Amino acid sequence: MRENASSIEQLSLEAPAKVNLTLRVLGSRNDGYHDLESVVVAVDLLDTLELEAAPDLTLTCEGAAVPDGDENLVMKAARRLAAKSGCRKGAHLCLKKRIPAGRGFGGGSSDAAAALIGLNTLWRTGLTRRDLAAVGATVGSDVPVFFGAPVSVVRGRGENVEPVDAAPAWCMVLAWPDFGLPTAEVYAAYDRLARPAAPPPAATQILGHLLLPARDVRALLVNDLEPAANVVRGARMDVRAILEKAGAVAVGMTGSGSAYFALADTEAEARRLVEKVRAAGAEAQIAAPIVEVPKQKEVSS
């Protein structure tokens, strides 16, 4: 990623979705959050954020229906960066959404990370990537992971990100219904539910199995929030059941839902799953781990 050319007035960044291969809830915190441990993979379901120098700070959104005011995480990130750096410059940001909101893909957090990286260049604030991740943590728990490697272990409430020098060998099929699940409601349901007597595998156990066939890792795709997400989902579309009926052998939920993923050993197998899932009425696409988080293109004046 090229940085800080003095003539840069326009930037374009790709903001990837993430998939939680595993997600363990380790306990509640005094600040109202939960301590987590999760293995996270950034995938090539991408939003695009375009930035241009401007007198004022404004945002427009295209694609999915998301707010374009100060409640959008992009604007929150921009204002936190301005406050942190003391910058009084403006910018026009255009967010082109492809990542569906409220499905557990972290699209809003990824967009916020892209805004911090892009504005750091556009405004020439000179903050390090670590500085930007710290600013991002004040915007949302998932934001810091998008400053890390394509595969990371996330701990705490999301602010502690450890890069993993490995990549999964599988094709991924992402699948989601036409509704999202509010994260706060899922965690509230989690706090009400009884815990299983026997704990599931450790979140990081899957790291030693990234090259195994999908069938051999299905028991490791644990997400402690799934029972709570099922409570919030109620009688609406069950995407796990759709994937399993379509023949998926390794299925997991990402984040707090409502999206799921399936691991496939070949692209042909992944394509068959996508066709069957779409025929059942859910959205689906093939995804792969990405190489860089996020990618940036610069346009000089």
N, C-alpha and C positions, 0 to 999 in steps of 0.2 A: 504494500500500500504506500503510495507516494504522499508526502506530507508537506504542508506549509510553504508552497510557492507563493511569493508575494503578489503575483498577478491573478491568483485564482479568484474568480467571482461566481462560478457555478460548479456545483458538485452533484454527483449522482451516486447513491449507495444502495447496495442490495442488503436487505435485512432478512435473515433466514428464520424459519420456524425451528422449534426444538421439539425433540421427543424424549420423554423420560422413560428410558429402558426399565428403570427401577425407581421406586420412590418409597422410602421408609419414613414414617413419622416417629421420631424418637421421644417426643414429649412436648409439653406446653412451656411457654416462656412468660416471664413477667411482663413483657411488653405487648402481650396479646397475640404474638405470632407463635408458630410451632418450630421446634428444631427438626430439621430434615436431614436425610442423607439420600442422595439421588445420583444415578448415572445418567448424564444428559448427552444427547447427540444432536448437533445442529444439522438440519437437512435442507435440501434444495427446493422447498416450498418457500417462495421469496416475495416479500414486499419490496417496493422501490421507493426511496426517498430522494427527491430532487431538491436542492438548496440553491438559492440565488441571493446575492447581496441585495439589500433593500433598506429603505429608511426605517421601516417598522418591522416588528416581528409578527408574521401572519402565517396561517396554515390553511391549505385546502386539501380535501380528501377525495379520491376517486376510487370506485370499486365498491367494496363492502360499506355498509352504512355504519360509520363510526363518527363520533363527535369531532368537530374541527375547531372547537374553542379551547379554553384553558383546561378543561377536564381531560383532554387527550394527553396521553403520556408524552407524546412528542413535544407539546407545548410546555408541559411541566418540566421536562428535561431541559428544554431551551432556557427557561426562566431560571432554573437552578444553576445552570452553567453561567448565565449572565451574572447572577448574584455571586457565585464563587469567584469568578474571574474579574469582576468589576467592569465587564465589557458593556458598552452602551450602544453597540451597533445593532442593526436589525437584519432580518433575512426573511425571504419568502420561502416557505417549505411546501412542497407538493407531495403528498403521500398517496401512492398508488397501491391499494390493498389487494392482496391475493390470499393472504392467510386469514382464514375465518376466525372471527373473534369469539371468545368465550368457550373455546373447545379444548383448551389445555396446551396449545401450541406456542404460547408466549409471544404472539405477534406484536402486541402492544409494547411489551418490554424490549423486543428486538428493534422495533421502530425507534424507541427512546434511545437505545444504545447507538443506533445509526445517527440520530440527531446530534448526540453528544460528540461523536467522532467527526461528523461533517462540520458542525459549527466550530469545533476546536480548530479545524483547518481554515474555515472561511473567516473566522474572527481572529485567527492567529493568536489564540490565548496561551499557547505553549504548555498546556497541561499534559502530563504523561497519561498513558493508557490506564495505569493504576489510579491516578487522580480521577480520571473520567469514570472508572468503575465505581469509585467511592461516591461520586456525585450520583451515579445511576442507582446505587443502593438506597438513596434517600427518595427516589422516585417510585421504585417498585422492587420487590424481592427477587424477581427473575432477571432484572436488568444486568447485573454483573456477569452472569454466565455468558452473555453475548460479547464479552471482551476476552473470552478465553479461547481455548483450543476447540476444534470441532467435537471432540469427546472430552468430557470433564466430569469430575466428581464434585457435587455441590453439597455443602454442609451449612449448618446454622439455619438462618431463615432464608438463605440463598446467597449471602454475601461472601462466603468462603468458597472459592472456586479453585480446584486443583486440576491442572491439565493432565490428560492421559495420552501417552504416545502410542496410540493404537487406533485401529479403525475396524468396525464390524465388517464381516464378509457378506452379510445378507443384503438382499433387496428388501426394501420396506414398502409396505402398502399402508397408506394413511386413509382412514375412513372416518366419516363424521356425519351426524344427523343434521336436520335443519333447525336445530335449537342448541343453544349453549347452556352451560350450567354456571351459575354465579359462584365464584370461588369461596366467598364468605359463607354461603349457605352450605356448601359441601363440608367445609371445616367445622361448621356448627353441628352438622349431622354426625361428623366423625366423633366429636366430643361427646355426643349423646349415646353412641353405640358402645356395646360391650366389646372388649378385645378378645381375640381368640386365645385359647390357653397356650398353644404352641406357637412361638414366633416364627415367621417365615424366614427364608434365607436372607443373609446380609445383603444390603443393596449393592455392595461392591463385588460380590461373588461372581457376578456375570463377567467381570473384566478378564478373568482367566479363561473365558469360554467364547470369546468373540469370533473365533474361527471355526467353531463347531457347527454341524448342521442345525437348522432351526428347531427341529424336533427335540434335540438334546438340551435346549436351553429354556424350553417353555415353562418349566417349573420355577425358573429364576426371574421371570418377568413379573415381579411382585409390585403392587401399588397399594399401599395401605389405605388410600382414599377411595378405592373402588366401591367397597360396600356402602360408604356414605354417598358417593355419587349415584349409586343405584337407588338409594332412598329419595334423593332429590329428583332424579329422573322420573320415578314413578312408573306409570304404564306406557310411557312414550317409547319410541324406537330403541331397541336393544342392539347396539352395533356389534358388541361382542358376539351375540348369538348369530347375527348375520354373517360375520367373518368365519365363525366356526362352521356354520352350515355350508358356506362356500368352499370349505376344505382347508382353511388355515390351520396349521398345526401349532403355531406359537403366536399368541395374541396377548397384548397388554394395553392398558389404558395410559394415556399421557396426561400429566398434570392432574388437575381436578376434573378432567373430562370436559365435554362429552365425547371427545375424539378417542379413537383407538388406533393401534397399529398392528400389523401382522408381519412377521418375518418370513421371507421366502428364500429358498436356496438358489433359485434361478429367476431371470427376468421373465421367462415364459410362464413360470408358475405365478409370478406377481401379476402379470397381465391377465391371466385367467381369473385371479381373485378380484381384480378391479372390475372386470366385466360382470361377474356375478354379484358383487356388492352393489354396483350401480343398478343392475336389474332388480335388486331388492328394494331400491328407493333411497339408498344412502349415497352420499358423495364419496368418491375414492380417487386416489391417484398413487402412482409409484413415486417414491422419493429415495434419495441417496444421501449419505453424509457429504457435507461440503468440505472444501479445502481450506477456505479462509473465512473468518468471521469478523466483520462483514467486508464485502468487497467495495472498493471505492473507485470511481472514475472522476477525473477532473477535467474541466473545460476552461481554458485560459482565455482571457479577453485580449 
